[in-house]
Amino acid sequence: MAAAPAAVFARQLDCITTDDRAAQLRLYTDDLTYEFPFATDRPRVIHGRDAFARVMVPLWDQARALGVKITGSEHVLHQTSDPERIVAEFTLAIDVQQKRGEMRFVQFLWIRDGLIAAVREYFNPQARSELV
């Protein structure tokens, strides 16, 4: 039986907070669609898990090189009328060298057969640039 959307989101959040990006990539379908409607440093729509990795791995590597550490998280999940779709509001506590801050996100997730098939992620690029 496929994992429930809430469990899939929890695994994704755990991968993000522990910086286990290889495990995070395994949570996505091959035909993943990932949208970042307000992004300024990456494509706003990425089709395919491999394309997502090509875009995100350099960004994740850059964050590591800058000393970005996620020190905590909290989240709230909202169920929808579609059992394969959820909305996640989450906040990451982040330390970058001597600075501390928070990044807030909203994700709309579509889960298929226990994997993430599509994500629409909203975040504030300005808040991120203020931290690094």
C-alpha positions, 0 to 999 in steps of 0.5 A: 500500500502506498504511503499517505500524503502526510507521511510522504510530506513528513519524509520530504521535510525530514530529508530537507532538515537533515540535508539528505538530498539523495533521499529527497530525490527518491521521493519524486516520480520520474515525471515530477512537475515542480513549480516555483511561481515566485523564484528568481534564481531557478526556472519557475517550472521544472518537468522531470525528476532528473531536470529538477536534480540538475537545477537543485543540486547546484543550489543545495551545494551552494547553500552548504558552501555558505554554511546554511544549516537548518536547525528546526522546522514546524509545519501544518498540513491541510487536507483537501477533498482529493485524498492525493492532494495536500497543502503544507505550510512550513517554517524552517529555522536556519542558521547561516554563520552568525545569522539566524532566521526563518524561511516560510513556505507553502507547498501544494503537493500531489501524491501518486502511488506514494511518491510526489508527482507535483509540487507548487512551492511558494516562498519569499526569495527576498527573505532567503537573500537576507539570510545569506 
